[in-house]
Amino acid sequence: MKRLLPLALIALAVFGGLWLLAPAPEHDSAEAQRREAETALIGEARRGGVRLELSDAIAEITISEAARPDAPLVLIDPGHGGRDGGAVGVGGTREKDLTLAMAREVRDRLAQRGQVRVALSRDGDATLTLDQRADLARRLSPDLFVSIHMDAAPNAGATGVTVYSLADIASTTEAAALAQAEAERVGQVVSDADAPVEFLLTDLALRDQMSQSAAFARRILRRAEAVGDVPLRPTPHQFANFYVLRFGQVPGVLLEAGYITNSADGARLGSAGGRAPLVEALAQAIEADLARRAGN
């Protein structure tokens, strides 16, 4: 018995040392890496740039500097891109090219004035799914989200700007069809893995998001009327359940800048000069909306 006691103590010491040297469980390691990534993301965003590993299509998201490092942030999302060309307009113009051009112009206008920081979901011809766009909005946590599109219509006479904000039920059959077509064009909107994200939003938070989005849409239209030379649809503010707006989890709108299948709208949206009044109205609305909320 006296001989067994030292042997037991030695065995206990050996197994205890092996347990201390054993690697941490994969779950704990993965959780630590996730927290580290999220912390780094927040820090990088404050310094003016952020690198996200969303897909091969997204390498780096650049955030423009502003007069204050803590200035509010707007994420501008040029519709379509890459394999998804979007609508084809008069003369063969492609929606994905024109939305990117307009997004860059809004960014440059805002960056020049320095009141807000600006990021683009794509600054090149990248293919992004709606899942990726919404995920990017959640990761960056901008104060506003603006998705820019340009529509096509079988009626060549269709013209003018429409601003859509989020709602559970579409305000018109046209709005419902547009939201459905957008989801079908890009592919699967919400994966099973991401579905629980909707439940993270309380009903109150979602209603507040919808309310602020609607107020922002109305502000854009008021600025467009004040600037002038921005043709509007007869019912310029409409509502629909756009998933990129819902799952981005921040106030935002989807802006249909016009119908590029219409000769007048196509000419207006096909040049920087033609887009300039709408670019200015959108930039003013973004600044005013963010300034109002910052003052609350």
N, C-alpha and C positions, 0 to 999 in steps of 0.2 A: 504493500500500500504506500509505503514511503517512497518507493521508486516510481510509482505511477503519478504521484502528485507533481513532481518536477516536469515530467513528460507532458502532463495536461496543461501546465502553465506555458510551456514552450509552444505547444500546438495552438493555444489560445492567442499567444502573441503573434505567431506567424499568420494565422487566418485574419486576425485583426488588421495587421499591416497590409495584407492583400486587399482587404475590403476598403481601406483608406486610399490605396493606389488605384483602385478600379475606376474606369471612366464613368462620368455621370450618365444617367439614362438619356437616351436619344430625345425623349420628350422634353426633358429639362434643358438640354443643349439647344434644341430647336426653338424653345420658348425664349431662351436668352438671346439667341441670334435675332429673333423677331423683334424683341424689345430694343436691342442695339440698333437694328436697322431703322426702327421708327424714331428713335432718339436722333440718329444721324440725319434722317430726313428733315426733321424739324429744324435742326441747326443749319443745315445746308440751305433750306428755304429762306431763313433769315439773312443769310449772307448774300443772297441774290441768285443762286443757282441750285438745281436739285437733280440728282441722278436717280432714275427709277428703273428697276429691272422688271418691266411689265411684259415686254416681248422684244423680239429682234427689231421690230419696227420703231421702237422708242429707245433712243440712246440717251438723250439728255434733254431736259426741260430747262430753258433759261428764263429767269425772272428778271425783268427790267428793273433798274434802280429808280428810286424816287427821291424827293427832297428829304424825306424821313425814312429811316430804315424800317420803321414799324408801320409804314403807310399801308392802307388796305390793298388787298390783292384781288384782281379780276382774272379769271381764266377764260380765254377766248378760244372757241372750238370751231375751226374751219370744217364745215361738213364734207364728208366723203374723203377721197384720197386713195392713192395707190391703185389697187385693182378695182376699186369702187369709184367710177368716174362721175356718178351722179347724172343729172340731166344734161342733155346736149342741146345747145341753143342755136340760134340763127348763125349761119356761117361756121358751124362746127365747134363753137366755144364749149368748153366743158365746165360743169359746175364746180368740180374739185379745184380747178385752177383759179376761178374767179373768187371762190370763198376764201382761198388762201391769200390771194392778193388783197382782198378787203380786210381780212383779219390783220394782216401785217400793217395796213394803213391805219387801222384803229389803234393798234399797239404803238406805232410810231407817233401818232398824234398825242396819245396819253403820255408816253415816255417823254416827249418834248416838253410837256407842261409840268410833269413831275409830281402830280398830286397823288397818283396811285401807282402801284406796281402791276405789271402785266406779264402773263405767261400765255403761250399758245400751246394747245394740245398737240399740234404738229406744225413744224416750220419747214416742211418739205413734203414730198409726195409719198407719205407713209399710209399704209392701210391700217386703220384702227376700227375695231368693233365697238359697238355701243357699250359693251361690258368694260372695255379698256378706257373709254372716255369717262364713263361714270366712276370707275375705280380711280382714275387720275384725279378727278375732282375730289373724291373722298380723301385721297392721300395728301393733296396739296392744301385742302381745306380753305379754298378761296372765299372771299366775302361775296363775290358774284360770279355767275357762270353765264356765258353768252355763246350759244351755238348758232353759227351763221350758215344759211342755206339760200339757194336760188332755185325756184321751182320751174316745172314744165307743165303745160296744160294743153289738152287737145283743142281748146278754144284759143285761137291765135290772138283774140282780142283781150284775153286776160292780162291784167297789168296791175302793178302797185305792190306796196309793202304790207306784210301781215306780221304781227308779233303774237306768238303763242306763249301762254303761261300754263303751268301745271294745274290739272284738275282731274278728279276721279272720272268724271263723265265729260265727254267732248261737247263743246257748245254747238257744233254743227256736224253734219255728216262728212263735210269736206275735211274738217279738223280730225275726225276719227279716222278717215281713210288715209290721211297724211301720216298720222302716227303709226298706223298699221303697216303702211308701205315702207316707212323708214325701218321698222323692225325687220320686215321680210327682206329688204334689200341688203342689209348688213349681215343678217344671220341671227343666231341665238342671242337673245338679249340678256337673260339672267340665267346663269348656270345653277345647277342644284346646290353646289357648294356655297354660292353667294346668296341664295334665296333667303336665308335667315337675316340678312342685312335689313330687309324691310321691317322686320319685327323690332329692330333696334330703335327705330323711330317711334316715339310715342305719337298718338293721334294729335296731341296738342302741338308737338314740334312740326309735324307734317302740315297741319293747318296753317301754322305760322309761316312755313316755307311757301305755301301756296299764296298766302296773303301778300307777303313781301314780293313774290315774283309778279303777281298781278299789278301791284303798285309800281314796280319797275317797268313793266310793259307800258303802262299808261304814261309814265314819265318819258319813255322813248318817243311815243307818239306825239306828246306835247312838244318836245324839242324838235321833232321832225317838222311839225307845222310851223314852229317859230323860225327855224332855219330857212324853210322854203325849198322849192325845187325837189321835194321828195313826194312822189305820188303814193297815195295810200289806197288800200282796198276800201270798198264801201263799208265793210265791217272789219276794221284793221286789227282789233284786239280779239283773239279767239283763244279757246281753252281746249286742251287735250291731254291725255295721259301719256306723255312722252317719257319713256323709260330713262333716257339719258338725263332728263331733268329730275325725275323722281329719285333715282338711285345716286345721283350726284350729291344729294343731301344738303344742298345750299340753294339760296334763292337764285333763280336764273330764268332765262327765256330762250326760246328758239325763234330766231329772226329769219323770216323768208323775205329776202331783200327785193324780190320781184320775180317775174317770169321771163327767163332767158329765151323762151320760145316766142315771145312777143317782140316785134321789131324795135319798138320804142324802148322797152325795158332792156332788151338785149344790147342796144347801143349804149344806154345809160350805164349798165353794169359792166360793160366790156372795156371801159376806159377809167383811168384814175380820176379824171376830171368829172366824169359822169357819176362816179361813186362818191365824190367828195362831200356833197351835202348830207347824205345819209351817214357817212363816216363821222362827220362833225356832229351831227345830231346824236349818234350813238355814244360818241366820246363824252359829250356834254352830259348825257343822261347817266352814264356810268359814274362820272365825277360827282354829279349832284346827288345821286342815290347813295353813294358811299359816304359823302360828306354829311348827309342827313342822318344816316344811321350812326356815324361816329359821334355826332353831337348829342345823341340820346343818352 
